[in-house]
């Protein structure tokens, strides 16, 4: 990709502005949990694993403890590396830690905060939908889905027995089939099902878009306005996310 002078100036000025205004926001005297030392401007962007993440997180847990702190392009990320602490924080103190981090890419450009419960901010809207979700998919409600669960489990075992080398595809189908049957009453085709293909593509798109530092627009939100700029690298994901909303 060949950058124009204007694009390079835009990037450099953005980096300078970020460093000047968003460099450090931790109050003096506040101690953060330990973590790997970051680099200038980008922080720990290069430390974030892109595959087999659990292995790297396990290494950090052994080296730094239950809480590991990283900073990627000015945004703090806290890894909770123990079951005990995660239960303490996200269950016992759920009221204090139930809010979600905002993402310009996912929330404002793609609009995930309006139609995916996982990305809702902690407001009355989230409380309302979460209450209804619990009614339909809580422990007691799930007792009514045993028929679909058993049917999907039998299909999974049969496919593993007939094609053991394709176990990864079988497990994907099992999870997708169980969800579509339970939530929508749709039984997907055994191969090349359009609903499962869309769901998988959407999952990959969300995973890619939510990676820390993946898009400059999440670090410097004003970059959302010059839409279509190839140097920013988010126009295709933005349009793709909009298409997903139309489908669902």
Buried (B, 14 or more C-beta within 10 A) or exposed (E): EEEEEEBEEBBEEBBEEBEEEEEEEEEEEEEEBEBBEBEEEBBBBEBBEEEEEEEBBEEBBEEBBBBBBBBBBBBBBEBBBEEEEEEEBEEEEEEEEBEBBEBBBBBBBBBBBEEBEEBBEBEEEBEEEBEEEEEEEEEEEEEEBEEBBEBBEEBBEEBBEEEEEEEEEBEBBBBBBBBBBBEEEEBBEEEEBEBBEBBEEBEEBBEEBBBBBBBBBBBBBEBBEEEEBEBBEBBEBBEBBEEBBEEE
